[in-house]
């Protein structure tokens, strides 16, 4: 079933969130935020094989979150910010939605507290 408005950008967003769901991949992105790194440099802090790290890197590459270059024998990976910015933009819409909801709830609680205070004052 095809959803209306569910195009390439929605599939890209799905891939980004799926990639970000794994703590190892988030740690790799955090490391790449400080600069390029080779596969062996990225694998260093993890207790897993280089092929396992390579699988994580492929997921991140398919999501567009990292890219690789060729530097002699090295193939350094680097962070690609655009997909993260798009995910952040998507989340921001929902943050604003919930912020409005919490503001309404806060207003209701203040009204209820004021009414309760008046009620206690009138009973005295």
KEKE-3310 file (N, C-alpha, C; in steps of 0.2 Angstrom, whole numbers, plus 5000, padded with zeros to 4 digits):
npx = (5004:5003:5007:5000:5010:5021:5036:5052:5059:5053:5056:5070:5071:5065:5076:5086:5082:5081:5094:5100:5094:5102:5114:5128:5130:5126:5137:5147:5144:5145:5159:5164:5159:5170:5179:5186:5188:5196:5191:5197:5200:5188:5183:5191:5186:5177:5171:5170:5171:5180:5172:5159:5159:5160:5147:5139:5143:5139:5125:5124:5130:5120:5109:5114:5121:5134:5149:5162:5179:5194:5210:5224:5229:5219:5202:5194:5180:5167:5156:5140:5130:5118:5106:5104:5101:5088:5081:5081:5073:5061:5058:5057:5045:5036:5040:5036:5023:5020:5025:5016:5005:5009:5010:4996:4992:4999:4993:4980:4982:4987:4975:4967:4973:4972:4958:4956:4963:4956:4944:4947:4950:4938:4931:4936)
npy = (4994:5011:5026:5042:5056:5050:5049:5049:5057:5053:5040:5041:5048:5038:5028:5036:5037:5023:5020:5028:5022:5012:5010:5008:5014:5027:5030:5029:5040:5050:5050:5053:5066:5074:5073:5066:5048:5032:5015:5006:5014:5018:5006:5004:5007:4998:4982:4972:4964:4969:4967:4967:4981:4986:4983:4991:5003:5003:5003:5016:5023:5020:5027:5040:5046:5046:5047:5041:5043:5042:5040:5037:5022:5022:5023:5035:5039:5051:5062:5066:5080:5084:5074:5073:5086:5086:5077:5082:5094:5088:5082:5094:5100:5092:5094:5107:5105:5097:5106:5116:5109:5106:5119:5123:5113:5118:5130:5126:5119:5130:5138:5129:5128:5141:5142:5132:5138:5149:5143:5137:5148:5154:5145:5148)
npz = (5000:4996:5003:5003:4999:5003:4999:4991:5001:5013:5014:5015:5027:5035:5034:5040:5054:5057:5056:5066:5077:5083:5096:5093:5080:5083:5091:5082:5073:5082:5085:5072:5071:5076:5066:5051:5049:5048:5044:5053:5063:5068:5072:5083:5097:5100:5105:5094:5078:5063:5051:5057:5061:5048:5043:5050:5046:5032:5034:5039:5028:5018:5023:5021:5030:5032:5022:5011:5007:4996:5001:4997:5003:5012:5016:5021:5032:5033:5042:5036:5036:5031:5031:5045:5048:5041:5048:5061:5058:5055:5068:5075:5072:5079:5091:5093:5093:5104:5114:5113:5118:5131:5136:5136:5146:5157:5159:5162:5174:5182:5182:5189:5201:5206:5207:5217:5228:5230:5234:5246:5253:5254:5262:5274)
capx = (5000:5007:5004:5000:5015:5026:5040:5059:5061:5050:5060:5076:5070:5065:5083:5090:5080:5083:5102:5101:5091:5107:5119:5135:5130:5126:5144:5152:5143:5148:5166:5165:5158:5176:5183:5186:5192:5196:5187:5200:5200:5181:5182:5195:5183:5171:5173:5167:5175:5180:5166:5153:5159:5158:5140:5136:5145:5135:5119:5125:5130:5114:5105:5116:5124:5142:5152:5169:5184:5199:5216:5230:5226:5214:5195:5191:5173:5166:5149:5136:5126:5111:5101:5103:5097:5082:5078:5080:5068:5055:5057:5055:5038:5033:5042:5032:5016:5020:5026:5009:5001:5011:5008:4989:4991:5001:4988:4974:4984:4987:4968:4964:4977:4969:4952:4957:4965:4950:4939:4950:4950:4930:4929:4938)
capy = (5000:5017:5031:5048:5060:5045:5048:5047:5060:5050:5034:5043:5049:5031:5026:5039:5035:5016:5020:5031:5017:5008:5014:5008:5018:5034:5032:5031:5047:5055:5050:5057:5073:5077:5073:5059:5042:5026:5009:5003:5020:5018:5000:5003:5007:4993:4975:4969:4963:4974:4966:4970:4988:4988:4982:4997:5009:5002:5006:5024:5026:5020:5032:5046:5050:5046:5046:5039:5046:5038:5044:5032:5016:5023:5026:5038:5040:5057:5064:5071:5083:5086:5070:5074:5092:5085:5073:5087:5098:5084:5082:5101:5101:5088:5097:5113:5103:5095:5112:5120:5105:5107:5126:5122:5110:5122:5135:5123:5118:5136:5140:5124:5129:5147:5140:5128:5143:5153:5139:5136:5155:5156:5141:5150)
capz = (5000:4995:5007:5000:5002:5006:4994:4993:5007:5018:5014:5017:5034:5039:5034:5045:5060:5058:5057:5073:5082:5086:5099:5090:5075:5086:5094:5076:5071:5087:5083:5065:5072:5077:5060:5047:5052:5044:5047:5059:5069:5070:5076:5089:5104:5100:5105:5088:5072:5058:5047:5060:5060:5041:5042:5053:5041:5027:5036:5039:5021:5014:5026:5019:5036:5031:5016:5012:5002:4995:5002:4996:5005:5017:5014:5027:5033:5036:5043:5032:5041:5029:5033:5052:5048:5039:5054:5066:5056:5056:5075:5077:5071:5084:5098:5094:5094:5111:5118:5114:5122:5138:5138:5138:5152:5162:5160:5165:5181:5186:5184:5194:5208:5208:5210:5224:5233:5231:5237:5253:5256:5255:5267:5281)
cpx = (5004:5003:5005:5006:5021:5031:5047:5061:5059:5054:5067:5076:5069:5072:5087:5088:5081:5090:5103:5098:5097:5113:5126:5135:5130:5133:5148:5150:5146:5156:5168:5163:5164:5181:5183:5190:5191:5192:5190:5200:5193:5180:5185:5191:5178:5174:5169:5172:5175:5174:5160:5153:5157:5151:5137:5137:5141:5128:5119:5126:5124:5109:5108:5120:5131:5143:5159:5173:5189:5205:5221:5226:5220:5207:5192:5184:5172:5158:5146:5130:5118:5105:5099:5099:5090:5078:5076:5074:5061:5053:5054:5048:5034:5034:5038:5025:5015:5021:5019:5004:5002:5009:5000:4988:4993:4996:4982:4976:4985:4980:4965:4967:4974:4962:4952:4959:4959:4945:4941:4949:4942:4928:4931:4934)
cpy = (5006:5022:5038:5052:5056:5044:5047:5051:5056:5043:5035:5045:5043:5028:5029:5037:5028:5016:5023:5027:5013:5012:5014:5013:5026:5035:5033:5038:5052:5056:5054:5064:5077:5076:5066:5054:5036:5020:5007:5008:5019:5012:5000:5003:5002:4986:4971:4968:4969:4973:4968:4977:4990:4988:4989:5003:5009:5005:5014:5027:5026:5025:5039:5050:5050:5045:5044:5042:5041:5042:5038:5025:5016:5025:5029:5040:5047:5058:5068:5074:5084:5081:5071:5081:5091:5081:5078:5092:5094:5084:5089:5102:5097:5091:5103:5111:5101:5101:5116:5116:5106:5114:5126:5119:5114:5127:5132:5122:5125:5139:5135:5126:5136:5146:5136:5133:5147:5149:5138:5143:5156:5151:5143:5155)
cpz = (5000:4999:5003:5003:5005:5000:4996:4999:5013:5019:5017:5025:5038:5039:5040:5052:5062:5060:5064:5079:5086:5089:5096:5084:5077:5088:5088:5074:5076:5086:5077:5066:5073:5071:5057:5051:5048:5048:5054:5065:5072:5074:5082:5096:5105:5101:5100:5082:5067:5053:5050:5060:5053:5040:5044:5049:5035:5028:5036:5033:5017:5017:5024:5025:5036:5024:5016:5006:5000:4996:5002:4997:5009:5013:5020:5027:5035:5037:5038:5036:5038:5031:5041:5053:5046:5045:5059:5064:5057:5063:5078:5077:5077:5091:5099:5096:5102:5116:5119:5118:5130:5141:5140:5145:5158:5164:5164:5173:5185:5187:5189:5201:5210:5211:5216:5229:5235:5235:5244:5256:5258:5261:5274:5284)
residu = (UNK:UNK:UNK:UNK:UNK:UNK:UNK:UNK:UNK:UNK:UNK:UNK:UNK:UNK:UNK:UNK:UNK:UNK:UNK:UNK:UNK:UNK:UNK:UNK:UNK:UNK:UNK:UNK:UNK:UNK:UNK:UNK:UNK:UNK:UNK:UNK:UNK:UNK:UNK:UNK:UNK:UNK:UNK:UNK:UNK:UNK:UNK:UNK:UNK:UNK:UNK:UNK:UNK:UNK:UNK:UNK:UNK:UNK:UNK:UNK:UNK:UNK:UNK:UNK:UNK:UNK:UNK:UNK:UNK:UNK:UNK:UNK:UNK:UNK:UNK:UNK:UNK:UNK:UNK:UNK:UNK:UNK:UNK:UNK:UNK:UNK:UNK:UNK:UNK:UNK:UNK:UNK:UNK:UNK:UNK:UNK:UNK:UNK:UNK:UNK:UNK:UNK:UNK:UNK:UNK:UNK:UNK:UNK:UNK:UNK:UNK:UNK:UNK:UNK:UNK:UNK:UNK:UNK:UNK:UNK:UNK:UNK:UNK:UNK)
# end
